[in-house]
Amino acid sequence: MKKQLLLTAFSIVLSSVTFAQKKNVTDAILLMRKYNPAGDITANKKTVTEAKNFIDLAATNPETAEDFKMHLNRAQIYYALIETATIEATSSNVKADEALLKGYKEVAVASFKKVLEDPKKTYKADAETFINMRVELLFNQGIVAYNEKKYAAAAQAFLAASEVKSFLGETFKDAEVNTSLAVNYAVEDFLAAKKYDEAISFASSFSAAMPNNIDILISLVNINLQKGDVAATETYINKALAIDPSNKQLYYVLGTSYMDKKENEKATAALQKALEIDPNYNEALYQLGAHLYNLAVEKRNLTIEMDYKDPKTALVEKEAMDLFKQALVPLEKYASQNENDKAILDILYKTNMKLGNIDKAQEYKKRLDALKN
């Protein structure tokens, strides 16, 4: 009898311990019923901090550590911690503690993952509803701001929608696309006002959040081009090319950047790469032809200043003629696609005359005269 009584008493002790641990989850739930994201910041901060204390106790106790209800509420509480800290930082115009928020997100994501992986899917719908309501709200805020042409605010809202969706381990493609679009228009507004540094700071923050987004990198390329920072332009182009090595436009811009820096061989190589990707790329044909032609003219002019008896003069003259020949290839192809470009036809006529290609020179002369008439 005594043994039986001892077992019964021990069983009662165990039950009370389990109840105490489950009570921590219950207390956290009851506290979070007071939480309202749109409510008083101070009150919300107190509520979520107290709820965190209860849920942390439950999360570390073997009796409730693997409980799916605990994980659902733990995920929601840690999300609310991020939400509260972000709202507080925004309202007081101070930067949030990124390391702290990152830690909160790791906990929230881990608990959401537990809930979503529950074979019985007991709280799966609850987790999805909690996140998707917030995603929808942020996305709609982005749409409203975009339609009002408040592109910077729209970009922030779309990015936030995408980031919140990631708590469920999912991507939100529409939000990502809209973020890129809003960033692009916001950058255009900055550039129109010649606010280059603000544009760089704005676009860089989004590039850090979406490092593989090539459209935002191209926005940074355009900002630095207009600012005249060739080195930064080259840096962002190379970052973009690492993501999309078959982007002809990037090689074209890289080529023009090298031209500005007088790095002629690199400029030629970049423009040729653009044409390898698309042999009919109109802008690259023109730019490469013009680049080589101008280099040839520079060398030709240099020989005028040199002593004709100097052996180097003949060498420079040969280099000039070689460059004229190289220039003909892209320029002739460009002329075949742009039959009414008088300036190019005139260059082709004169260049072929220089090179002794009389028949071909006369063909271009006839085309040029026909356009003049």
C-alpha positions as CSV (number, residue, x, y, z in Angstrom):
1,M,0.0,0.0,0.0
2,K,2.8,2.4,0.9
3,K,4.5,1.7,-2.4
4,Q,1.3,2.4,-4.2
5,L,0.9,5.7,-2.4
6,L,4.4,6.7,-3.2
7,L,3.9,6.0,-6.9
8,T,0.7,8.0,-6.9
9,A,2.3,10.9,-5.1
10,F,5.2,10.9,-7.6
11,S,2.8,10.8,-10.4
12,I,1.0,13.9,-9.0
13,V,4.4,15.7,-8.7
14,L,5.1,14.9,-12.4
15,S,1.7,16.2,-13.5
16,S,2.1,19.4,-11.6
17,V,5.5,20.0,-13.2
18,T,4.1,19.4,-16.7
19,F,1.2,21.6,-15.9
20,A,3.6,24.4,-14.8
21,Q,5.5,24.2,-18.0
22,K,2.4,24.2,-20.2
23,K,1.2,27.2,-18.1
24,N,4.2,29.1,-19.4
25,V,2.9,28.6,-22.9
26,T,-0.6,29.6,-21.8
27,D,0.6,32.7,-20.0
28,A,2.5,33.8,-23.1
29,I,-0.6,33.3,-25.2
30,L,-2.7,35.3,-22.8
31,L,-0.2,38.1,-22.8
32,M,0.0,38.2,-26.6
33,R,-3.8,38.8,-26.8
34,K,-3.0,42.3,-25.6
35,Y,-0.6,42.9,-28.4
36,N,-1.7,45.2,-31.2
37,P,1.0,46.2,-33.8
38,A,-0.9,49.5,-34.3
39,G,-1.1,50.2,-30.6
40,D,1.1,52.0,-28.1
41,I,4.7,51.2,-28.6
42,T,5.7,51.2,-24.9
43,A,2.8,48.9,-24.0
44,N,3.6,46.5,-26.9
45,K,7.2,46.4,-25.9
46,K,6.3,45.4,-22.3
47,T,3.8,42.8,-23.5
48,V,6.1,41.0,-26.0
49,T,9.1,41.1,-23.6
50,E,7.0,39.4,-20.8
51,A,5.6,36.9,-23.3
52,K,9.2,36.2,-24.5
53,N,10.2,35.4,-20.9
54,F,7.4,32.8,-20.5
55,I,7.9,31.2,-23.9
56,D,11.7,31.0,-23.4
57,L,11.1,29.0,-20.3
58,A,8.7,26.6,-22.2
59,A,11.2,26.3,-25.1
60,T,14.0,25.1,-22.8
61,N,12.0,22.6,-20.8
62,P,11.9,19.0,-22.1
63,E,8.1,18.8,-21.3
64,T,7.2,21.5,-23.9
65,A,10.4,22.0,-26.0
66,E,8.9,20.0,-28.9
67,D,5.3,21.0,-28.4
68,F,3.9,22.4,-31.7
69,K,1.7,24.8,-30.0
70,M,4.7,26.2,-28.1
71,H,6.6,26.6,-31.4
72,L,3.7,28.4,-33.0
73,N,3.5,30.9,-30.2
74,R,7.3,31.2,-29.9
75,A,7.5,32.1,-33.7
76,Q,4.7,34.6,-33.3
77,I,6.2,36.2,-30.2
78,Y,9.7,36.5,-31.8
79,Y,8.2,38.0,-34.9
80,A,6.4,40.5,-32.7
81,L,9.7,41.4,-31.1
82,I,11.0,42.3,-34.5
83,E,7.9,44.1,-35.4
84,T,7.9,46.2,-32.2
85,A,11.6,47.0,-32.5
86,T,11.2,48.1,-36.1
87,I,8.3,50.3,-35.3
88,E,10.1,51.8,-32.4
89,A,13.2,52.5,-34.4
90,T,11.2,54.1,-37.2
91,S,9.1,56.3,-34.9
92,S,12.2,57.6,-33.1
93,N,14.3,57.9,-36.3
94,V,17.1,55.7,-35.1
95,K,18.7,52.6,-36.6
96,A,17.4,49.3,-35.2
97,D,19.9,46.8,-33.7
98,E,20.4,44.6,-36.8
99,A,22.2,41.8,-34.9
100,L,19.4,41.6,-32.3
101,L,16.7,41.5,-35.1
102,K,18.7,38.8,-36.9
103,G,18.8,36.7,-33.8
104,Y,15.0,37.1,-33.3
105,K,14.4,36.1,-36.9
106,E,16.5,32.9,-36.6
107,V,14.4,31.8,-33.6
108,A,11.1,32.7,-35.3
109,V,12.0,31.0,-38.6
110,A,13.2,27.8,-36.7
111,S,9.9,27.6,-34.8
112,F,7.7,28.3,-37.9
113,K,9.7,25.5,-39.6
114,K,8.8,23.1,-36.8
115,V,5.1,24.0,-37.1
116,L,5.1,23.6,-40.9
117,E,6.9,20.2,-40.7
118,D,4.4,18.8,-38.2
119,P,3.1,15.6,-40.0
120,K,-0.4,16.4,-38.6
121,K,-0.2,20.0,-39.8
122,T,-2.1,20.9,-36.6
123,Y,-1.1,24.6,-36.6
124,K,0.1,25.0,-40.2
125,A,-2.8,27.1,-41.2
126,D,-2.4,29.4,-38.1
127,A,1.3,30.0,-39.0
128,E,0.5,30.8,-42.6
129,T,-2.4,33.1,-41.6
130,F,-0.3,35.0,-39.1
131,I,2.5,35.7,-41.7
132,N,0.3,36.1,-44.8
133,M,-1.9,38.7,-43.2
134,R,1.2,40.9,-42.7
135,V,2.5,40.1,-46.1
136,E,-0.7,41.2,-47.8
137,L,-0.9,44.4,-45.7
138,L,2.7,45.4,-46.6
139,F,2.2,44.5,-50.3
140,N,-0.9,46.6,-50.5
141,Q,0.9,49.5,-48.8
142,G,3.5,49.2,-51.6
143,I,0.8,49.3,-54.3
144,V,-0.7,52.4,-52.8
145,A,2.6,54.2,-52.5
146,Y,3.6,53.2,-56.0
147,N,0.4,54.5,-57.5
148,E,1.0,57.8,-55.6
149,K,4.5,57.8,-57.2
150,K,6.1,57.6,-53.8
151,Y,8.6,55.1,-55.2
152,A,11.1,55.0,-52.3
153,A,8.3,54.2,-49.8
154,A,6.8,51.6,-52.3
155,A,10.2,49.9,-52.6
156,Q,10.5,49.7,-48.8
157,A,7.0,48.2,-48.5
158,F,7.5,45.6,-51.2
159,L,10.9,44.6,-49.8
160,A,9.3,44.2,-46.3
161,A,6.6,42.0,-47.8
162,S,9.2,39.8,-49.4
163,E,11.2,39.5,-46.2
164,V,8.2,38.7,-44.1
165,K,7.2,36.0,-46.5
166,S,10.6,34.4,-46.0
167,F,9.7,33.6,-42.4
168,L,7.7,30.7,-43.9
169,G,10.7,29.7,-46.0
170,E,9.0,31.0,-49.1
171,T,9.9,33.6,-51.7
172,F,7.5,36.2,-52.9
173,K,8.4,36.8,-56.6
174,D,5.8,39.5,-57.2
175,A,7.2,41.5,-54.3
176,E,10.7,41.1,-55.5
177,V,9.9,42.2,-59.0
178,N,7.9,45.2,-57.7
179,T,10.8,46.1,-55.4
180,S,13.2,46.3,-58.3
181,L,10.7,48.4,-60.3
182,A,10.1,50.8,-57.5
183,V,13.9,51.1,-56.8
184,N,14.5,52.0,-60.4
185,Y,11.9,54.8,-60.5
186,A,13.1,56.1,-57.1
187,V,16.6,56.3,-58.4
188,E,15.4,58.2,-61.5
189,D,13.8,60.7,-59.2
190,F,17.1,61.1,-57.2
191,L,19.0,61.5,-60.5
192,A,16.6,64.1,-61.8
193,A,17.4,66.1,-58.7
194,K,21.1,65.3,-59.1
195,K,21.1,63.7,-55.6
196,Y,23.8,61.2,-56.5
197,D,24.9,60.3,-53.0
198,E,21.4,59.9,-51.7
199,A,20.6,57.7,-54.8
200,I,23.7,55.5,-54.1
201,S,22.8,55.2,-50.4
202,F,19.2,54.2,-51.2
203,A,20.0,51.7,-54.0
204,S,22.9,50.2,-52.0
205,S,20.6,49.4,-49.1
206,F,18.4,47.4,-51.4
207,S,21.3,45.7,-53.1
208,A,22.5,44.6,-49.7
209,A,19.1,43.1,-49.0
210,M,18.8,41.6,-52.5
211,P,22.5,40.9,-53.5
212,N,21.6,38.8,-56.5
213,N,19.2,41.3,-58.0
214,I,20.8,42.4,-61.2
215,D,18.3,45.2,-61.9
216,I,19.3,47.0,-58.7
217,L,23.0,46.6,-59.6
218,I,22.3,48.1,-63.0
219,S,20.6,51.1,-61.2
220,L,23.8,51.5,-59.2
221,V,25.8,51.4,-62.5
222,N,23.6,54.1,-63.9
223,I,23.9,56.3,-60.8
224,N,27.7,56.1,-60.9
225,L,27.8,56.7,-64.6
226,Q,25.9,60.0,-64.2
227,K,28.0,60.9,-61.2
228,G,31.1,60.3,-63.3
229,D,32.6,57.7,-60.9
230,V,34.1,55.4,-63.4
231,A,35.8,53.1,-60.8
232,A,32.5,52.5,-58.9
233,T,30.7,52.0,-62.3
234,E,33.2,49.3,-63.2
235,T,32.8,47.6,-59.7
236,Y,29.1,47.3,-60.0
237,I,29.2,46.1,-63.6
238,N,31.6,43.3,-62.6
239,K,29.3,42.4,-59.7
240,A,26.4,42.2,-62.2
241,L,28.4,40.2,-64.7
242,A,29.2,37.7,-62.0
243,I,25.5,37.1,-61.7
244,D,24.6,37.3,-65.5
245,P,27.7,36.8,-67.6
246,S,25.7,36.8,-70.8
247,N,24.3,40.3,-70.4
248,K,25.4,42.2,-73.5
249,Q,24.2,45.5,-72.1
250,L,26.6,45.2,-69.2
251,Y,29.6,44.5,-71.4
252,Y,28.6,47.5,-73.5
253,V,28.5,49.8,-70.5
254,L,31.8,48.3,-69.3
255,G,33.3,49.0,-72.6
256,T,32.2,52.7,-72.6
257,S,33.5,53.0,-69.0
258,Y,36.9,51.7,-70.1
259,M,36.9,54.2,-73.0
260,D,36.4,57.0,-70.5
261,K,39.4,55.8,-68.6
262,K,41.4,55.5,-71.8
263,E,42.0,51.8,-71.1
264,N,41.6,51.1,-74.8
265,E,42.4,47.4,-75.0
266,K,40.0,46.6,-72.2
267,A,37.3,48.8,-73.9
268,T,37.8,46.9,-77.2
269,A,37.6,43.5,-75.4
270,A,34.4,44.4,-73.5
271,L,32.7,45.7,-76.6
272,Q,33.8,42.6,-78.6
273,K,32.4,40.4,-75.8
274,A,29.0,42.2,-76.1
275,L,29.1,41.4,-79.8
276,E,30.0,37.7,-79.2
277,I,26.7,37.5,-77.2
278,D,24.7,39.4,-79.9
279,P,26.6,39.9,-83.2
280,N,23.8,42.3,-84.3
281,Y,23.9,44.5,-81.2
282,N,23.5,47.9,-82.9
283,E,24.9,50.1,-80.1
284,A,27.9,47.9,-79.6
285,L,28.7,47.8,-83.4
286,Y,28.6,51.6,-83.5
287,Q,30.6,52.1,-80.3
288,L,33.3,49.5,-81.2
289,G,33.6,50.9,-84.7
290,A,33.8,54.5,-83.5
291,H,36.3,53.5,-80.8
292,L,38.7,51.8,-83.2
293,Y,38.3,54.5,-85.8
294,N,39.1,57.3,-83.3
295,L,42.2,55.4,-82.1
296,A,43.3,55.1,-85.7
297,V,42.8,58.8,-86.3
298,E,44.9,59.6,-83.1
299,K,47.7,57.4,-84.3
300,R,47.5,58.8,-87.8
301,N,47.7,62.4,-86.4
302,L,50.7,61.4,-84.3
303,T,52.7,60.5,-87.4
304,I,52.3,64.0,-88.7
305,E,54.2,65.3,-85.7
306,M,56.9,62.6,-86.1
307,D,60.1,62.7,-88.2
308,Y,59.3,60.8,-91.4
309,K,62.9,59.5,-91.3
310,D,62.3,57.9,-87.9
311,P,61.7,54.2,-88.2
312,K,59.0,54.5,-85.5
313,T,56.9,56.6,-87.8
314,A,56.3,53.8,-90.3
315,L,55.4,51.5,-87.4
316,V,52.8,54.0,-86.0
317,E,51.5,54.5,-89.5
318,K,51.0,50.7,-89.8
319,E,49.3,50.5,-86.5
320,A,46.9,53.3,-87.6
321,M,46.1,51.4,-90.9
322,D,45.5,48.2,-88.9
323,L,43.0,50.0,-86.6
324,F,41.2,51.5,-89.6
325,K,40.8,47.9,-91.0
326,Q,39.5,46.7,-87.7
327,A,37.1,49.6,-87.5
328,L,35.6,48.7,-90.8
329,V,34.2,45.4,-89.6
330,P,31.7,46.6,-87.0
331,L,31.0,49.9,-88.9
332,E,30.1,48.1,-92.1
333,K,27.8,45.8,-90.3
334,Y,26.3,48.8,-88.5
335,A,25.8,50.5,-91.9
336,S,24.0,47.4,-93.2
337,Q,21.5,47.7,-90.3
338,N,21.3,51.5,-90.5
339,E,21.3,52.4,-94.2
340,N,20.5,56.1,-93.8
341,D,23.2,57.0,-91.3
342,K,25.1,59.6,-93.4
343,A,27.9,60.1,-90.9
344,I,28.9,56.4,-90.9
345,L,28.6,56.1,-94.7
346,D,31.0,59.1,-95.0
347,I,33.4,57.5,-92.6
348,L,33.2,54.2,-94.5
349,Y,33.8,56.0,-97.8
350,K,36.9,57.9,-96.6
351,T,38.3,54.9,-94.6
352,N,38.1,52.6,-97.6
353,M,39.8,55.3,-99.7
354,K,42.6,55.5,-97.2
355,L,43.0,51.7,-97.3
356,G,43.0,51.6,-101.1
357,N,39.6,49.8,-101.3
358,I,38.5,52.0,-104.2
359,D,35.6,49.9,-105.4
360,K,34.1,49.6,-102.0
361,A,34.7,53.3,-101.3
362,Q,32.7,54.2,-104.4
363,E,29.8,52.0,-103.3
364,Y,29.5,53.9,-100.1
365,K,30.0,57.2,-101.9
366,K,27.0,56.4,-104.2
367,R,24.8,55.5,-101.1
368,L,25.8,58.7,-99.5
369,D,25.1,60.8,-102.6
370,A,21.7,59.2,-103.0
371,L,20.8,60.2,-99.4
372,K,22.0,63.8,-100.0
373,N,19.8,64.0,-103.1
